[in-house]
Amino acid sequence: MGFLPYETPYDWSRLQPLRHTAQQALGGMIDLSIGSPVDPVPDSVRQAMIEHLDAPNAHGYPQTTGTAQLREAIMQWFARYRRADLQAIDADIVPTVGSKEAVALMASLLGLGPDDVVVQPKVSYPTYAIGTQLAGAQILAVDDVTDTSVWEHNPHVKAVWVNAPNNPTGSVPSVQALHQVVEAARRIGAVVLSDECYALLYWKHDAVQSNTTATEVMLQEQDTIPSAPCMLEPAISGSSARNILVLYSLSKQSNMAGYRTALIAGDAALVRPMTATRRQIGQIIPGPVQAAMVAGLDDSKAIATQVERYRNRFNRLIPALREFGYDAHMPDGALYVWTAAQHGDCWQDMQGLAKLGLIVSPGEFYGDSGYLRWSVTVPDDAIDQAVQRLHAASK
């Protein structure tokens, strides 16, 4: 059948006139719109890449399933940070070329079509909808996917997208609410698709103590980096991977967006046929990049350092947004501040912000034109300049 047409408001070229305005501001443009990492790739990752540039799976074809070292690193990472024993719950793993392609191909890899329905949050990452449309399936956008009464009686529901921490809102449901999603999906034979790419950027239960930096707290033990709930942990999954697929990416925790290092883990009965298909279409992480991925998963110190960078940026930006008049607060997780537009429409707010040289994401891209998304994936000096401009404009 091939890929079917899709529709989306997610078109960054629509910001170009605002960018032109922002570039004319004193000091130039500060772009707080895109969640693309800007901080250094960990030394351990770069060294691993160099050491494996002429490894057997560099000049030969790499393994679709991942090297033994990568598979072990993924299992150890889930055990250390996500409270999930993949072997014990009969879960399998396949590395993916970044998480976006895994999201976009998911409905197709599951074999969904015109009679099938995929549930997703109304306010969410646009690629969930795009992937469903590409497969020709139907989208059911709901206010809250954890309110299972809205979708569990629909016989056509075959998959349910959960994103916690959520992009763009940063919200994280409770463990009990996520467990109810799993139970409801299993009752109707649907698959829970859990996008957990921001899992280690979790601010809801902050580990920081007075007179102690977050990095010091997190490095006291390797497994103390705070983590959002994982759909595969026993309290949510019931100690079974059945009908659950978790997606994760190293783009955020290790600044490896350009390396395209991500994974799918979950129900072996679902992962194995996906792996076979991916092998046939060549969706395989290059060998040296697989070695770099092992290093990124293992380097707890680098992860903790990056988490602290983002926390510090939030702690500077949020007070400035509040002073400027936005109802801004620390999100449960992820990398964004989600604020209601002061004028009720994101584009109207963005015109005024562009005159200050500030570019943010329109909430319309994510399903609500009454909001703005502010990203902290910018250098520290850019955050400081944004804070200064907001402060000056507040007087």
PyMOL commands that set and color helices and strands:
alter all, ss='L'
color gray80, all
select helices_A, chain A and resi 12-23+43-51+56-59+68-81+99-109+127-135+148-150+175-188+214-219+222-224+234-237+257-259+268-281+287-298+300-324+346-355+363-366+380-394
alter helices_A, ss='H'
color red, helices_A
select strands_A, chain A and resi 30-31+91-97+117-121+138-142+157-163+191-195+244-249+261-267+336-340+358-359+361-362+371-375
alter strands_A, ss='S'
color yellow, strands_A
deselect
rebuild
show_as cartoon
